[in-house]
């Protein structure tokens, strides 16, 4: 009975014939649907000016792959969650859209790595050109931007076990020095017990001396970072002391204890990673664990949700990142009217610098920043309609002005856009694209890869907004 039912049902199956030769469409573009992402990326890359590309202009050696094809391949791969160069190479055989993009050619992983590594200027310029393309498509309006900025931790291409703390490095150096002395003493003893097969005293001494030198270099780099940190903290400390002195001189009540002076001495837990020395140990997730990471920053325009500025920081928090992150917005995008950031970015000095209060030249940019962490739950009192708050006094501090801004109806409405703008972008990059770890090492190369990720996100976003149809109409 079972066989009869199966035979009856088989007449409804689609015939799978793997042996009859097929006549493929004569045009490779017909291999994938007309609204496919690969078509949009092909058209977008064709519209870019690639004069900044680094190629062998002498024409010697093996034939080169066209730069527009390699750039399109990287962008499509990152936009669809394929990041490793070997996986991208494999996709030129496995993926129909990629075969279309490459014209059924197969650049090897070394070619892809070299192109990606040597074309930082091209990627940076392409990032700006894609924003200009978005403007032409009327998806993004330049000038008087309202943006939301934030940072997210992205894993470095290095593991925590390959790191050493400042205190532990000192202990290991002392232990290695002791072992070297023991090996030297052993070499002078005629009746010393021999080492295991394949081991010699000179080689063991050399191995320990090399390890000691590496640890000493790690401690030196940690000390240099501590000095740089001390310079920043000292300036902040002096500013706080000056502010407290000014308050006392005006007869105002000075609240809280006096700020503690910073120290240039490294903390015992300050770490150095041997695999990627420029990465840092940072709090991850809800702050209950630490990861070897970089702090990837993005500035997102609130209406289009396109990334208009991006950079990579080594800082484990965002306290010093507001000024350089907003400065990462290309000049071509125009001025910023409002910048929305969370409490992690807030500092009086940064706000004054962004708004031009320090120099006396008003920039036209208004910062909206929470001055303290707040819960998402709203009480009944929060739901009640309230009158507009009284404006702050002319001599009010930055923190008082900021509190007032976020209590006004306009300020509340603007600041509400922050959470629904930049955080979903990071969610798409990490969960949809699947980009959670850098493949390259060193801040310069990591910055290059983050530019590539943001560029791929923007193209995917434009395609999602049906800009591909508009691009086809323009062409």
Buried (B, 14 or more C-beta within 10 A) or exposed (E): EEEEEEEEEEEEEEEEEEEEEEEEEEEBEEBBEEEBBBBBBBBBBEBBEBEBBBBEEEEEEEEBBBBBBBBBBBBBBBBBEBBEBEEBBBBBEEBEBBBBBBEEEBBBBEBBBBBBBEBBEBBBBBBBBBBBBBBBBEBBBBEEBBBBBBBBBBBBBBEEEEBBBBBBBBEBBEEBEEBBEEBEEBEEEEEEEEEEEEEEBEEBBEBBEEBBEBBBBBBEBBBEBBEEBBEEBBEBBEBBEEBBEEBEEEEEEEEEEEBEEBEEEBEEEBBBBBBBBBBBBBBBEEEEEBBBBBBBBBBBBBEBBBBBBBBBBBBBEBBBBBBBBBEBBBEEBBEBBBBBBBBBBBBBBBBBBBBEBEEEEEEEBBBBBBBEEEEEEEEEEEEEEEEEBEEBEEEEBBBEBBBBBBEBEEBEEBBEBBBEBBBEBBEBBBEEBEBEBBBBBBBEBBBBBBBBBBBBBBBBBBBEBEBBBBBEEEE
